[in-house]
Amino acid sequence: MTKKAQILRNPLISLALMAAFPAAWADDAATRAVPVHGAVTAPLHRKLDLRMPDIRDVMSADELNTPFLNPDEAEFTGPETVQVHGAPPPPFVPGGFEALWWGATHPAQAWRILAPAQ
């Protein structure tokens, strides 16, 4: 490619990009600025009620009168029953000098540095 063509090519590419960006932004703004006709009004702000409901609303009278079974009974734990007993895993406590930083950032759990979980 000659030097004259290369000098002409760079400004043409720049002009093409400068023309393309505003056109793309204008097209994007036009799609966002379209008004929505017949839009539903915003819902009213209501407080979330997290109170426990009345037990009589949740369970029927027959269910309330039925005695609860003890889960430790042998007849209740059949082959189709699964019992899961678990505890959350202890946090990872690094060793060495990293333990000092960990203990400073977790003061309530710093005792785990001296007595790590097995």
N, C-alpha and C positions, 0 to 999 in steps of 0.2 A: 504494500500500500504506500502510495506516495505521501510525502510530508504534507502536501497541500490538501489531500483528501482526508488525512488524519486530523488536521487542524479544523476542517469543516465538519467532520463527523462528531466530535465531542460537543460543540454547541448545539447541533441538531438533536442529539440525544438529551441534552439538558432541557431544550425547549419542549421536547415531547413529554418529558417527565413533569415539567412545570405545568403543562396543559392538562395532563392526566390527573394529577392530584386534586386540583379544585373541582374537576368534574366528578371525581369519585366522592369527594366530601359533599358536594351539592346533591348527588344522587342519594347518599346516605341520609342527609338531613331531610330530604323530601319524604323518605319512607318513615322517618320518625315523626314528622310534623303533621301527618294525616290525622284529622280529628276522628274520633270514634263516635258514630251516631248511634243513639239508642243504648248508651252504656248504662249499666246497672249502677245505682248509687252505692256509695261505700257503706259497708255494714256498720252498724252501731257498735261502739266499743262497750263490751260487757266484761265484767269481772269473771274470772274463771272460778267456779265453785268447786273446791276440792274437799268439801266436808263429806264425812262418811254418811251414806244414806241410812235410813231406818232399816233395821234388819228384816222387818216384816214386808218391806217393799222388795227386798232382794230374794228372800226365801219364802216358800209356801209354808203353811201351817204343818203339813205332813213332814216336810224336811226339817222343820224346827223341832218336832216331837221325836224324830228318829235319833237314837243315841249314836254318838260318835264312836268309831272303833279305835282301839288302841293300835297304833302302827307297829308296835313291837310284838304283837301277838303272832303266833306261828300260822294260824289259819288265814291271817290277812296277807302274809308274805308268801304268796304262791310263786310258781314259775313265771307267771306273766307280770309280776310286780317287780318294780325296780326301786331301790332305795339308794339315794346318793347322799353321802356324808362327806363334806369337804370343808376346807379352810383356805383362805387366800394365801398365796405363797408369800414368804417373808421378802422384804425388799433386798435388793442387791447392795451389799456393803463392800466397797473396794478395800483392798489391803494397802499397807505401806503408807506413804505420805498422802496418797489420795484419800485415805480414811480421815485424815485431819480436816480436809476441805469438806468431805461429805458430812462429818460430824458438825462442822460449823454451819452448814446449810440446812441440816436436819437435826436441830438440837433436841427435839423430843425423842428421837430415835438413836441418839448418839451412844446409848448403852449397848447397842448391837455391835459396836466396834470391839468391845471387850468380850462379849458373849455371842459370837456369831451363831446363826441357825445351822443345824446339821442337816 
